[in-house]
Amino acid sequence: MKRILLGSASPRRKEILGYFKLPFEQVASSFDEESIPFTGSPVEYVLQIAQGKLETLLHKYPDDIIVTADTTVYRNGRVFGKPSSQEEAFDFLNELQGKWHSVYSAVAISSPLGIESFAEETKVLFNPLSVEQIRHYHTHVEWKDKAGGYAIQKTGSLLIRRIEGCYFNVMGLPINVLGRLLKKHGINLWDSL
């Protein structure tokens, strides 16, 4: 079996891929996510970033299977990426509280067989949140490396009333998309349970 590289520094993506008995190594991509402007399509936006991460690693690891991903939060024509400050993280949750938003994650995979990519959408409805609840959440939960300034897992479930779609997509690595794309490169996740 070819070596599998997870081209992401995300501990959540490492955790999700680690659910399977599939040996892999984690390597960070040096791709500058800020180099991709948002032009109106959240699908194209996350695909371009995931593919950019992939291309950066492809030159260094051309014979391996490389998996990269990107996630963003989207509502009313605006993307909510990783907040640059606690105040921006607060503004994100304050804008999203009590409303629906979409989370888009793109997965890109390369191997000697070629390159595949796909983006998934999950819709998320937040509970109404007070200023005090948002500040309390950000005081106790790491927000810096999370799109939208929140995490769905663990105590993040207090924020969320309902989701429509893949839970793991909101965490950053949609398992069904990952499985479909890996299968095209000769790896069946069902064989790695």
DOLO-430992 format. One record per residue (C-alpha): residue in one letter; x, y, z. Coordinates in nm, 2 decimals, always signed. Layout:
<vextis>
   res       px       py       pz
     a        X        Y        Z
...
</vextis>
This chain:
<vextis>
   res       px       py       pz
     m    +0.00    +0.00    +0.00
     k    +0.12    +0.35    -0.08
     r    +0.20    +0.58    +0.21
     i    -0.09    +0.80    +0.31
     l    -0.02    +1.16    +0.41
     l    -0.28    +1.38    +0.59
     g    -0.18    +1.72    +0.47
     s    -0.32    +1.91    +0.76
     a    -0.21    +2.03    +1.10
     s    -0.57    +1.99    +1.23
     p    -0.60    +1.77    +1.54
     r    -0.96    +1.71    +1.45
     r    -0.88    +1.58    +1.10
     k    -0.61    +1.36    +1.25
     e    -0.87    +1.23    +1.50
     i    -1.13    +1.15    +1.23
     l    -0.88    +0.97    +1.00
     g    -0.75    +0.79    +1.31
     y    -1.10    +0.62    +1.36
     f    -0.98    +0.38    +1.09
     k    -0.71    +0.12    +1.11
     l    -0.53    +0.30    +0.82
     p    -0.16    +0.39    +0.88
     f    -0.10    +0.75    +0.79
     e    +0.14    +1.04    +0.86
     q    +0.04    +1.39    +0.93
     v    +0.23    +1.67    +0.75
     a    +0.13    +2.04    +0.74
     s    +0.10    +2.22    +0.41
     s    +0.27    +2.56    +0.38
     f    -0.01    +2.69    +0.15
     d    -0.12    +3.04    +0.23
     e    -0.50    +3.02    +0.27
     e    -0.52    +3.40    +0.27
     s    -0.40    +3.40    -0.09
     i    -0.75    +3.27    -0.20
     p    -1.01    +3.55    -0.21
     f    -1.37    +3.47    -0.15
     t    -1.56    +3.56    -0.47
     g    -1.91    +3.45    -0.37
     s    -1.91    +3.07    -0.39
     p    -1.83    +2.89    -0.07
     v    -1.79    +2.56    -0.26
     e    -1.53    +2.70    -0.50
     y    -1.36    +2.88    -0.21
     v    -1.30    +2.56    +0.00
     l    -1.22    +2.36    -0.31
     q    -0.95    +2.61    -0.41
     i    -0.79    +2.61    -0.07
     a    -0.80    +2.23    -0.03
     q    -0.65    +2.20    -0.38
     g    -0.39    +2.46    -0.30
     k    -0.28    +2.27    +0.01
     l    -0.26    +1.95    -0.20
     e    -0.05    +2.11    -0.48
     t    +0.20    +2.25    -0.23
     l    +0.26    +1.89    -0.09
     l    +0.23    +1.71    -0.43
     h    +0.57    +1.85    -0.54
     k    +0.73    +1.70    -0.23
     y    +0.54    +1.37    -0.22
     p    +0.45    +1.28    -0.58
     d    +0.43    +0.90    -0.52
     d    +0.22    +0.91    -0.20
     i    -0.15    +0.93    -0.14
     i    -0.21    +1.29    +0.00
     v    -0.54    +1.40    +0.17
     t    -0.60    +1.77    +0.23
     a    -0.91    +1.95    +0.34
     d    -1.05    +2.30    +0.41
     t    -1.36    +2.41    +0.61
     t    -1.55    +2.74    +0.62
     v    -1.87    +2.87    +0.77
     y    -2.10    +3.06    +0.54
     r    -2.41    +3.27    +0.59
     n    -2.58    +3.54    +0.37
     g    -2.29    +3.59    +0.12
     r    -2.02    +3.60    +0.39
     v    -1.76    +3.34    +0.49
     f    -1.66    +3.31    +0.86
     g    -1.31    +3.17    +0.86
     k    -1.07    +3.13    +1.15
     p    -1.11    +3.44    +1.37
     s    -0.80    +3.66    +1.41
     s    -0.90    +3.78    +1.76
     q    -1.13    +3.70    +2.04
     e    -1.34    +4.00    +1.95
     e    -1.38    +3.87    +1.59
     a    -1.47    +3.52    +1.73
     f    -1.74    +3.69    +1.94
     d    -1.87    +3.88    +1.64
     f    -1.89    +3.56    +1.45
     l    -2.10    +3.38    +1.71
     n    -2.31    +3.68    +1.78
     e    -2.39    +3.70    +1.41
     l    -2.47    +3.33    +1.38
     q    -2.66    +3.28    +1.71
     g    -3.03    +3.19    +1.67
     k    -2.99    +3.14    +1.29
     w    -2.91    +2.88    +1.03
     h    -2.57    +2.88    +0.86
     s    -2.38    +2.64    +0.63
     v    -2.05    +2.46    +0.69
     y    -1.86    +2.36    +0.38
     s    -1.57    +2.12    +0.38
     a    -1.37    +2.03    +0.08
     v    -1.15    +1.72    +0.05
     a    -0.88    +1.68    -0.21
     i    -0.68    +1.36    -0.27
     s    -0.39    +1.29    -0.50
     s    -0.21    +0.97    -0.58
     p    -0.03    +0.84    -0.89
     l    -0.38    +0.77    -1.02
     g    -0.47    +1.14    -1.04
     i    -0.64    +1.41    -0.83
     e    -1.00    +1.41    -0.70
     s    -1.18    +1.67    -0.49
     f    -1.53    +1.73    -0.36
     a    -1.71    +1.97    -0.13
     e    -1.98    +1.89    +0.12
     e    -2.24    +2.11    +0.29
     t    -2.39    +2.07    +0.63
     k    -2.66    +2.31    +0.76
     v    -2.64    +2.42    +1.12
     l    -2.90    +2.60    +1.34
     f    -2.76    +2.77    +1.64
     n    -2.96    +2.82    +1.96
     p    -3.02    +3.18    +2.06
     l    -2.71    +3.29    +2.26
     s    -2.67    +3.57    +2.51
     v    -2.36    +3.79    +2.51
     e    -2.26    +3.63    +2.84
     q    -2.29    +3.28    +2.69
     i    -2.08    +3.36    +2.39
     r    -1.81    +3.52    +2.61
     h    -1.82    +3.23    +2.85
     y    -1.79    +2.98    +2.56
     h    -1.48    +3.16    +2.42
     t    -1.33    +3.18    +2.77
     h    -1.34    +2.80    +2.81
     v    -1.31    +2.67    +2.45
     e    -1.02    +2.71    +2.21
     w    -1.15    +2.92    +1.92
     k    -0.84    +3.03    +1.73
     d    -0.81    +2.75    +1.48
     k    -1.18    +2.69    +1.41
     a    -1.38    +2.82    +1.12
     g    -1.66    +3.04    +1.26
     g    -1.49    +3.05    +1.60
     y    -1.66    +2.73    +1.73
     a    -1.64    +2.36    +1.74
     i    -1.94    +2.12    +1.71
     q    -1.79    +1.85    +1.93
     k    -1.79    +1.83    +2.30
     t    -1.93    +2.14    +2.48
     g    -1.99    +2.31    +2.14
     s    -2.31    +2.11    +2.13
     l    -2.46    +2.37    +2.37
     l    -2.45    +2.61    +2.08
     i    -2.63    +2.39    +1.83
     r    -3.00    +2.32    +1.81
     r    -3.00    +2.12    +1.49
     i    -2.79    +2.00    +1.20
     e    -2.88    +1.88    +0.85
     g    -2.60    +1.68    +0.70
     c    -2.27    +1.52    +0.80
     y    -2.16    +1.59    +1.16
     f    -1.79    +1.52    +1.06
     n    -1.82    +1.77    +0.78
     v    -1.86    +2.04    +1.06
     m    -1.56    +1.89    +1.24
     g    -1.36    +1.94    +0.92
     l    -1.34    +1.60    +0.74
     p    -1.66    +1.45    +0.60
     i    -1.62    +1.07    +0.63
     n    -1.85    +0.97    +0.34
     v    -1.67    +1.21    +0.10
     l    -1.33    +1.09    +0.22
     g    -1.44    +0.73    +0.17
     r    -1.57    +0.79    -0.18
     l    -1.25    +0.97    -0.29
     l    -1.01    +0.72    -0.13
     k    -1.19    +0.43    -0.30
     k    -1.10    +0.59    -0.64
     h    -0.74    +0.56    -0.52
     g    -0.76    +0.20    -0.42
     i    -0.84    +0.23    -0.05
     n    -1.17    +0.11    +0.09
     l    -1.24    +0.25    +0.44
     w    -1.47    -0.05    +0.50
     d    -1.15    -0.27    +0.50
     s    -1.00    -0.05    +0.78
     l    -1.27    -0.07    +1.05
</vextis>
